[in-house]
Amino acid sequence: MSETKETKGVTINVMGREFRVAAPGGEERQLVASVDYLNKKMREIRDTGKVVGNERIAIMAALNIAHEYLQLQAGAKPARSGATGADDDLVRRKIDEFEGILEKAVADQEKLF
C-alpha cells in the first residue's frame, strides 16, 4: 500500500509579502526553512544596493541559489564571496548578462504604464 500525504495550505512571508502555498503534509518545516533561506539571500542582494525592486532581487536570488545547487550537484563546494575561478567567472558574467536583460525588460514594461 502506498501512503499519500495530505496537502496543506501554508502561509509564507517573502520579503514582507504574504503568499499562501500548498505543501505536502509533513514538509511544512522544509518549506519554512526554504523561505528563510530565500529571504536571507534576497536581503543579502538588497543590502548591496546594486539591485532595486523585489522582482529583480528575487530573480538574482534564484540565479544565485540555482548556481549553488548546481555546484553542490556537481560535488563542488559553493563559492564564497570573493572566491573566483573559471566557472565562477562564467557564471558571474551570465548573471550580469541576465541582470541587464531583466533591467531592460522591466524598464520597457514601466514605459507601458
N, C-alpha and C positions, 0 to 999 in steps of 0.2 A: 504494500500500500504506500502511495506517495502522500506525504503530508503537504498541504497547501498553507501558505502563510497568508493571513488576512491583511489586506492593505489598509493602512490607517492614514488619515489626513493629519499632517503636521504643519504647524505654522512656524516658519523660519524668518529670520531677520537678516537681510543682506544690506550692509551699509545704510541702515536706517529705514529700509523699505521692507514691509512685511509681505510674505508670499505664503500661500497655502499649497503644499505639495503632498503627493502620495508617497508613502514609504511602506514597504513590506513589514508586517509585524515582526518585532524583534530587531529591526535595523534602525530604529529611531536614533540610537546613540551614535551609530556611524554617520548618519545624516547630520546630526548636530555637530559632530567632530569635523565633518567636511565643510559645513557652513562656517565654523570657527576658523578653519584653515583658509578658506576663501576670503573671509573678512580680513584676516591677518595680511594676506598677500595684497588685497586691494588697498588696505591702509598704507602698506609699505610703498606702493606705487603712488598713491595720492600724496603721501608725505614728501616725495621727491620734488613735487611741484612741477614736474615736466609734463604730466598728463592731467588734463582737466575734463571733468564730466564723468559721471558714474558709468555710462555706457563704454566709454573709451577705457576707463580704468578696469572694468570687468573684462574687456577683450584682452587687454595686456596681461591681466592676472591669469586668464585662461591660457594664453600663449605660454606664459612662464610655467604654469602648472603642467601643461602638456609637455613642455621641454623637460621638466624634472621627471615626469612619468616615463618618457621615452629613454632618458638616461638610466633610470632605475631598471627599466625593462631590458636594456642592453647590458646590465650588470655594472654600470658605472655609478660612481657616487655623484650626486648632483653638485654642480659647481657652486661655489660660494661667491659672494660679491667680490669682485676684484680678480678672481681667478680667470685666466684666459687660456685658450687652446684653439687649435684649428677648428674644431667642431663648435666651440663656444663663439668664436668669431663669426662663423657662418650663420649660426642661429641668431646672434645679435643683429647681424645685417638683415636677416629675414624679418626679424621682429621690427626693426626700424622701417623696413620696406612696408610691412603691414600697417604700421602706425601711420605712415604717410598716406597710404591708400585710404585708411579709415578716416583720417582727418579731412582729406579731400571729399570723401563721400558724405561725411557729416556736414561739412561746410556747404556742399551742394544742396543737401536737404534743407539746411537752415534758410537758404535763399528762397525756397518754395513757400515758406511761411512768413 
